[in-house]
Amino acid sequence: MSSDPGHSLVSRGDEIPARFQLHPGPQIPLDKARTTAPPAPTSPGPAPSNAPFGPNVPVWRDPREQSEPSIAVDSTGRVYVAFSHLAAVSNSDVYVSWSDDEGATWRTPVPAAAGASNERSPSLIIGPGDDVTVFYAQDADVTRVAYVRSSDRGATWATTTIALTPEVTRFGHPSFVANGPGAVGMYEAWCTEPKVCGTGAWTLDMLFLPDLSNASKWLGVYFAQTPDVELFHPSTGFDAVSGDLVGAMEIEINDGADYDLTWFRYNPTTAFFSQDALMCYRICGSTQRVWPSIAVEGERAVVGAVFSNATFFGPDPVILANYSTNVSSGTWQGVNGGSQRLGAPASDTGALALTLDGSLVVAAYSAEGATWNVTSLDGGATFGPPVRVSDNLPGTAVGGPRGVAVAASSTRVFLAWEDRRDGDVNIYSTSSRRIHSVVLSTAPAGFLVRLDGGPAVTAPVSWNLLTGSDHVIEAVSPMPAGPGLRFVFKQWSDGNTSNPRTVLVTGDATYVAEFTVVYWLELGSNPPRMGIGDGIMSASGPRGWTPSASVPPVRVTRP
């Protein structure tokens, strides 16, 4: 069987076979929380380097392995990276670093969760007041989930652990997003409830907390799964319009052999649940784990994963992705004209990370020993060509399952990934000025406009421009409108009357050039020397273009 890029692979809603339909259980209040607040050490950061998108910058050089980066940006532009750090041969801790100069330099990381047991797989979020929270997996007490929280921008960290229902344990691979002062997210978990999980099965546990400062109000819901249809590797988004958790996960479709991507919506207030789609089913199920990623903002969303299926896709893994402009309706479409493909097939395509901000969608992934970036400026409908982010040849990106992270601020896009160019696996980073869409339009529509003195083109027209750059926009004026008529520039839609004018790109923007009609007016006399108005003029009198509102009244007197 071969792939047909014009045919959607997705099974939607009722099309999903009953065996692979998800069944969330009852809501479980979680009130057994413990919080401790150990101090974290401080020390200066490494030397500066250059950005953007190269050269790449090490977050921290250390001979002990670093992995699984998670990245986020606060309201001041500070960039945080959390990652797993192999502090000893058999002991992994969670460390956090940050940058206040757009990733040019990084502070020496601090241990945010560093117990005698293993702490790993961080998921970092920023809340109101720029509080920083990191959820992570730990094995000190497999009956509890854990997170650390800093209210002083990383200087100190308070640890909270929460006991869940006893039949769900061994929590791993957390994925969380902020929800006001609280958070929503998922953990992978081991279910031992014999009525729903048989002899034991991997499943996912959804967690909801209205306020991270009050851990007694957690609510948990886990999926009832059988051992031959297990769930793995969650990725979480949140629809702030509907209040739904929008989640993606890896689902087992052939016991221990084939895996797929499925995604759903769940509302903790109403208990509404909808499993919206299954990506491949038996058509193109992956022979390798798919490790999905999902990003949601308002009603926009994008979801994707890496699929390996030599029969359907050929020898190289591919990235399949879908997007939605109306998440609460459960409607999704394949990216790039329905092809559902991101990037290009490569033998070692690995980790995928997605982020979404307005109409910007950024996908970061590993392939060919390097980290790559593809960008959409229309919410995921179309993506540009892949851009190689790694600046070294040959590439040394590791490409582990959670080996790439991406985040966007209003001005930049930030990437972090696992890299072994130093001989040891360290976290590297880079950033790029963000691209924004600037649209020039006219009223009436269809007139000519220019950017930076270039050729005149018919409006409306859109340009992709870098944040922080200055550009000259111009509406061609006058424009013809018929015999004795033409249109002249009046003002821009923001009230500015300069034409041309210089604008600073700070975000997506639309500038509308407003025109007004003017008339050709010529005054004369026939026969000559007819008195007109208060004066005497010849047969060839005053003439010119004038707006209709300024045509003077004419009074004729006899000689």
C-alpha positions in Angstrom: 0.0 0.0 0.0 1.3 3.5 -0.8 0.4 6.8 0.7 -2.2 9.0 -1.0 -1.5 12.7 0.1 -4.9 13.8 -1.2 -6.8 11.4 1.1 -7.3 12.1 4.8 -6.0 9.3 7.0 -8.1 10.4 10.0 -11.0 8.5 11.5 -13.3 11.0 13.2 -15.7 10.7 16.1 -18.2 7.8 15.4 -15.8 6.4 12.8 -13.4 5.3 15.5 -13.7 1.6 16.1 -15.3 0.7 19.5 -12.1 -1.1 20.6 -10.1 2.1 20.4 -12.7 4.5 21.9 -11.6 6.2 25.1 -13.7 5.9 28.3 -12.9 8.4 31.1 -13.8 7.2 34.6 -15.5 9.2 37.4 -14.0 12.3 38.8 -11.9 11.8 41.9 -11.2 14.7 44.3 -7.6 14.7 45.4 -6.9 16.3 48.8 -3.9 14.5 50.1 -1.2 17.1 49.3 2.1 17.7 50.9 4.2 20.9 50.3 7.8 21.6 51.2 9.9 24.6 50.4 13.7 24.0 50.1 15.9 26.8 49.0 17.8 26.7 45.7 21.4 27.8 45.3 22.4 30.7 43.0 25.5 31.3 40.9 26.5 33.3 37.8 25.8 32.2 34.2 28.0 31.4 31.2 29.6 33.8 28.8 27.5 35.4 26.1 27.1 34.2 22.5 25.2 35.4 19.5 21.6 34.8 18.3 19.2 34.5 16.5 19.1 31.0 14.9 22.8 30.7 15.2 25.2 30.3 16.5 23.6 27.8 18.9 24.1 28.5 22.6 24.6 25.9 25.3 22.3 26.4 28.2 24.8 24.5 30.4 27.9 22.5 29.6 28.3 19.6 32.0 29.8 16.1 31.6 26.6 14.6 33.1 23.8 14.0 30.7 21.0 16.5 30.2 17.7 15.6 28.4 14.0 16.3 28.0 14.0 20.1 27.8 10.8 22.1 28.5 10.7 25.8 27.6 8.4 28.8 28.4 8.5 32.6 28.3 7.2 34.9 31.1 5.6 38.3 30.7 8.9 40.2 30.9 10.5 38.1 28.2 12.5 35.9 30.5 13.0 32.5 29.0 13.0 29.5 31.2 14.3 26.0 30.4 13.7 23.0 32.6 15.4 19.7 31.9 16.4 16.3 33.3 20.0 16.2 34.6 21.8 12.9 35.4 23.3 14.1 38.7 24.7 10.6 39.4 24.9 7.3 37.6 21.5 6.3 38.8 20.0 9.6 40.0 18.3 12.1 37.7 17.2 15.5 38.9 15.2 18.4 37.4 17.2 21.6 36.8 16.0 25.0 35.7 17.9 27.8 33.9 16.7 31.1 32.5 17.8 33.9 30.2 17.1 37.6 30.3 18.7 38.5 27.0 16.6 36.5 24.6 18.7 33.4 24.9 22.1 35.0 24.3 23.3 33.9 27.8 21.9 31.5 30.3 22.1 31.5 34.1 23.8 28.5 35.6 20.9 26.1 36.3 19.5 25.5 39.7 18.2 22.2 41.0 14.4 22.6 41.3 13.7 19.0 42.2 16.7 17.1 43.4 15.9 14.3 45.9 17.7 11.1 46.5 15.4 9.3 44.0 14.8 10.1 40.4 13.1 13.3 39.2 12.8 13.6 35.5 10.6 14.6 32.5 9.8 18.2 33.4 6.8 20.1 32.1 7.3 23.9 32.7 4.5 26.5 32.8 4.2 30.2 33.6 1.3 31.4 35.6 -0.1 34.8 36.7 2.5 37.1 38.3 5.1 35.1 36.4 5.0 32.3 38.9 6.9 29.3 37.5 5.7 25.7 38.0 7.4 22.5 36.9 5.5 19.2 36.9 7.8 16.1 36.8 7.9 12.3 37.2 9.5 10.9 40.4 9.9 7.4 41.9 10.4 8.3 45.6 6.7 7.6 46.1 5.0 6.1 43.0 1.5 6.8 44.5 2.0 10.5 44.2 2.3 13.1 41.4 4.7 16.0 42.1 5.5 19.6 41.1 7.7 22.4 42.2 6.6 26.1 42.2 8.6 29.3 42.4 7.0 32.6 43.2 10.3 34.5 43.1 11.3 33.8 39.5 13.4 30.7 40.2 15.3 31.8 43.4 13.5 29.3 45.6 11.2 26.3 44.9 8.4 24.8 46.9 7.6 21.1 46.3 4.0 19.7 46.3 3.1 16.0 46.0 -0.4 14.7 45.7 -1.7 11.2 46.5 -4.2 9.9 43.9 -6.4 6.9 43.9 -4.4 3.7 44.9 -5.2 1.8 41.7 -3.3 4.4 39.6 0.4 4.8 40.2 3.9 5.2 38.6 3.2 8.6 37.1 5.4 9.6 34.1 5.8 12.0 31.2 3.7 14.9 32.5 2.3 17.5 30.1 0.6 20.6 31.6 -0.6 24.1 30.6 -1.5 27.1 32.7 -5.2 27.9 33.3 -5.3 31.2 35.1 -3.8 30.7 38.6 -4.2 26.9 38.1 -3.2 24.2 35.7 -4.6 21.4 33.6 -2.7 18.4 32.3 -2.0 14.7 32.1 0.4 12.1 33.4 1.0 8.6 32.0 0.1 6.2 34.7 -0.1 2.5 35.6 -3.6 1.2 36.3 -4.2 -1.9 38.4 -8.0 -1.7 38.8 -9.0 -5.3 37.6 -12.5 -4.3 36.5 -11.2 -1.8 34.0 -7.5 -2.5 33.5 -7.4 -6.3 33.7 -4.0 -7.5 34.9 -2.6 -4.0 34.6 -2.3 -1.4 31.8 -0.7 1.9 31.0 -3.3 4.7 30.8 -3.5 8.5 31.3 -4.7 10.5 34.3 -6.1 14.0 33.7 -5.6 16.5 36.5 -7.3 19.8 37.1 -6.4 22.4 39.7 -8.1 25.9 39.9 -5.3 27.3 42.0 -1.7 26.1 42.2 -1.3 27.8 45.6 -4.1 25.6 47.0 -3.3 21.9 46.3 -6.3 20.6 48.2 -8.6 21.3 45.3 -7.1 18.9 42.7 -9.5 16.8 40.6 -8.4 13.7 38.8 -9.9 11.5 36.0 -8.2 8.5 34.5 -9.1 6.4 31.4 -10.2 2.8 31.8 -7.9 0.8 29.5 -7.3 -2.9 28.8 -3.7 -4.3 28.5 -4.0 -4.6 24.7 -5.1 -1.0 24.1 -2.8 1.0 26.4 -2.3 4.8 26.4 1.1 6.6 26.5 2.9 9.9 26.2 0.3 12.6 26.8 0.3 16.1 25.4 -2.0 18.8 26.7 -3.7 21.9 25.4 -6.5 24.0 26.9 -9.5 25.7 25.2 -10.1 28.8 27.2 -13.3 29.5 25.4 -15.1 26.2 26.3 -13.0 25.3 29.4 -12.1 21.9 27.8 -8.8 20.1 28.3 -7.8 19.3 24.7 -5.5 16.3 24.9 -3.4 14.1 22.5 -2.0 10.7 23.3 -0.4 7.7 21.8 -2.7 4.7 21.7 -1.8 1.1 21.2 -3.7 -0.4 18.2 -1.8 -3.7 17.9 -0.7 -5.0 21.2 3.0 -4.2 21.7 3.5 -3.7 17.9 1.6 -0.7 16.4 0.7 2.7 17.7 -1.5 5.6 16.7 -2.3 9.2 17.6 -5.7 10.1 19.1 -7.1 13.3 20.5 -10.0 14.4 22.6 -11.8 17.1 24.6 -12.9 16.8 28.3 -14.6 19.4 30.4 -14.2 18.9 34.2 -17.2 21.1 35.1 -19.8 19.4 32.9 -18.0 16.0 32.4 -18.4 16.5 28.6 -16.2 14.2 26.6 -15.5 13.8 22.9 -12.8 11.7 21.3 -12.4 13.7 18.1 -10.2 11.6 15.9 -7.8 8.7 15.4 -5.0 9.5 13.0 -4.2 6.3 11.2 -6.0 3.2 12.7 -4.8 0.1 10.8 -4.1 2.0 7.5 -0.8 3.5 8.6 -0.3 2.7 12.3 3.2 3.3 13.4 5.6 0.5 14.2 7.5 2.9 16.5 6.2 5.1 19.4 4.7 8.3 18.0 5.2 10.7 20.9 2.4 13.3 20.0 2.4 17.0 20.5 -0.6 19.4 20.6 -0.9 23.2 21.0 -4.1 25.1 21.6 -4.9 28.8 21.9 -8.6 29.8 22.0 -10.4 28.0 19.3 -7.2 27.3 17.2 -5.2 24.1 17.6 -2.6 21.9 15.9 -1.7 18.3 16.7 0.9 16.0 15.2 3.2 13.0 15.7 6.0 11.1 14.1 4.9 7.9 12.2 7.0 5.0 11.0 5.3 2.6 8.6 7.5 1.3 5.8 4.5 -0.2 3.9 2.5 3.0 3.8 5.1 5.8 4.0 8.3 4.2 2.7 11.5 3.6 4.7 11.6 7.0 6.5 9.4 8.3 9.3 7.0 11.1 8.5 5.3 13.8 10.6 1.5 13.8 10.3 -0.4 16.8 11.6 -3.9 18.3 11.6 -5.2 21.8 12.6 -8.5 23.3 13.7 -9.9 26.8 13.7 -12.9 25.7 15.8 -11.7 23.3 18.4 -15.0 23.2 20.3 -16.8 21.9 17.2 -14.4 19.0 17.0 -13.6 19.8 13.3 -10.0 19.3 12.1 -8.2 19.4 8.8 -4.9 18.1 7.4 -2.1 20.7 7.3 -0.6 21.8 4.0 -3.6 21.5 1.8 -4.9 18.3 3.5 -1.6 16.4 2.9 -1.1 16.2 6.7 2.6 16.3 6.2 5.2 18.5 8.0 8.8 18.7 6.9 10.4 16.1 4.7 10.9 12.3 5.5 14.2 11.5 7.0 15.7 8.3 8.4 16.0 9.5 12.0 13.0 11.9 12.3 12.4 12.0 16.0 11.1 14.4 18.6 8.3 16.8 17.6 7.2 19.9 19.5 4.5 22.4 18.6 3.5 25.8 19.8 0.8 28.2 18.7 0.3 31.9 19.3 -2.4 33.7 17.3 -2.1 32.6 13.7 1.6 31.6 14.2 2.3 27.8 14.5 5.8 26.6 15.0 6.9 23.0 14.7 10.3 21.9 15.9 11.7 18.5 15.3 14.9 16.4 15.0 16.0 14.8 11.8 19.4 13.9 10.1 21.2 14.7 13.3 19.9 18.2 13.4 17.1 20.3 14.8 14.6 21.8 12.3 11.9 24.4 12.3 8.8 24.8 10.1 6.4 27.8 10.5 2.8 28.5 9.6 1.4 32.0 9.6 -2.2 31.0 8.9 -2.9 28.8 11.9 -1.6 25.6 10.4 -3.2 25.5 7.0 0.1 25.9 5.2 3.7 25.6 6.4 6.9 27.0 4.9 9.9 24.8 4.0 12.0 23.3 6.8 14.7 25.5 8.2 17.8 23.9 9.7 18.3 25.3 13.2 21.4 23.4 14.2 24.5 25.3 13.1 27.1 22.5 13.1 28.0 20.0 10.4 27.6 17.1 10.8 24.7 17.6 13.2 24.9 16.3 16.7 21.2 16.7 17.9 20.3 13.6 19.9 16.6 13.4 18.8 15.3 11.7 21.9 11.5 11.3 22.3 11.2 14.5 24.3 14.4 15.9 23.0 13.1 19.2 21.4 11.1 22.1 23.0 9.7 25.3 21.4 8.0 28.4 22.7 7.0 31.8 21.3 6.8 35.2 22.8 5.4 38.3 21.1 8.8 39.0 19.5 10.7 35.8 19.2 10.6 32.0 18.7 12.8 29.9 21.1 14.0 26.4 20.7 15.9 24.0 23.0 17.1 20.5 22.3 19.4 17.7 23.3 22.9 18.0 21.6 26.1 16.0 22.0 28.5 18.4 20.2 30.5 18.8 23.4 31.0 15.0 23.7 28.4 15.0 26.4 24.6 15.4 26.0 23.8 19.0 26.9 20.8 21.3 26.3 21.4 23.8 23.5 19.2 26.7 22.4 18.6 29.4 19.9 16.0 31.9 18.9 14.7 33.8 16.0 12.9 37.1 15.6 9.3 36.3 15.1 7.7 36.7 11.7 4.5 38.7 11.6 1.9 39.1 8.8 1.5 42.8 7.8 -1.5 43.4 5.4 -2.0 46.5 3.3 -5.5 47.1 2.1 -7.4 49.9 0.5 -10.9 51.4 0.8 -12.3 51.2 -1.9 -10.6 47.8 -2.5 -8.3 46.9 -5.3 -6.0 50.0 -5.4 -2.2 49.8 -5.6 0.2 49.8 -2.6 3.9 49.5 -2.1 6.3 48.2 0.6 9.7 49.8 1.0 9.6 51.5 -2.3 9.1 48.3 -4.2 6.8 47.6 -7.2 3.2 48.7 -6.9 0.9 45.7 -6.3 -2.9 45.4 -6.0 -4.3 45.4 -2.5 -5.1 43.6 -0.3 -1.6 42.0 -0.1 0.3 40.5 2.8 4.0 40.5 3.6 5.8 38.4 6.2 8.1 40.7 8.2 10.4 40.4 11.1 9.5 41.7 14.5 11.3 44.9 15.4 11.9 45.9 11.8 11.0 49.3 10.2 9.2 49.4 6.9 7.8 52.1 4.6 4.2 51.5 3.5 2.6 53.5 0.7 -0.7 53.8 -1.0 -0.4 54.8 -4.7 -2.3 58.1 -5.1 -4.1 59.3 -7.1 -6.0 56.4 -8.7 -8.3 56.8 -11.7 -12.1 56.5 -11.2 -13.5 57.5 -14.6 -13.9 60.7 -16.7 -13.5 63.7 -14.6 -13.1 61.6 -11.4 -10.3 60.1 -9.4 -9.5 58.8 -5.9 -6.8 60.4 -3.7 -5.4 59.1 -0.4 -7.1 60.6 2.6 -5.7 58.7 5.7 -4.8 55.3 7.1 -7.3 53.3 9.2 -5.5 54.3 12.4 -5.9 58.0 11.6 -2.3 58.6 10.3 -2.3 61.0 7.3 1.3 60.5 6.2 1.7 58.7 2.8 4.2 57.1 2.5 4.8 56.4 6.2 7.2 54.2 8.3 5.8 51.5 10.6 7.5 49.4 13.2 6.5 45.7 13.2 5.4 44.6 16.6 2.8 42.0 15.7 0.3 41.0 13.1 -1.2 44.1 11.6 -3.5 45.4 8.9 -3.3 48.9 7.5 -6.1 50.2 5.4 -5.5 53.2 3.1 -8.7 55.2 2.9 -9.3 57.2 -0.3 -11.7 60.0 -1.1 -13.1 60.9 -4.6 -12.2 64.2 -6.2 -13.7 65.9 -9.3 -12.2 67.8 -12.2 -13.7 71.3 -12.0 -13.2 73.9 -14.8 -14.9 77.3 -14.8 -15.4 79.4 -17.9 -17.9 81.7 -19.8 -19.8 81.4 -23.0 -19.9 84.0 -24.4 -16.7 85.3 -22.9 -16.8 87.9 -20.1 -20.0 86.6 -18.6 -20.0 87.6 -15.0 -19.6 84.7 -12.7 -19.8 85.1 -9.0 -18.3 88.3 -7.8 -15.7 88.6 -10.6 -15.3 88.7 -14.3 -13.4 85.8 -16.0 -12.5 84.9 -19.5 -13.7 81.8 -21.4 -10.8 79.9 -20.0 -11.2 80.2 -16.3 -9.9 78.5 -13.1 -9.7 74.7 -13.3 -8.5 71.8 -11.0 -9.3 68.8 -8.9 -11.6 69.4 -5.9 -13.5 67.2 -3.5 -17.2 67.3 -3.9 -17.7 69.0 -0.6 -15.5 71.9 -1.7 -17.2 72.8 -5.0 -18.1 76.5 -4.5 -21.5 77.9 -5.2 -21.8 79.7 -8.5 -23.8 82.9 -8.9 -24.4 84.3 -12.4 -25.1 88.0 -13.0 -25.9 89.8 -16.2 -23.3 92.2 -17.7 
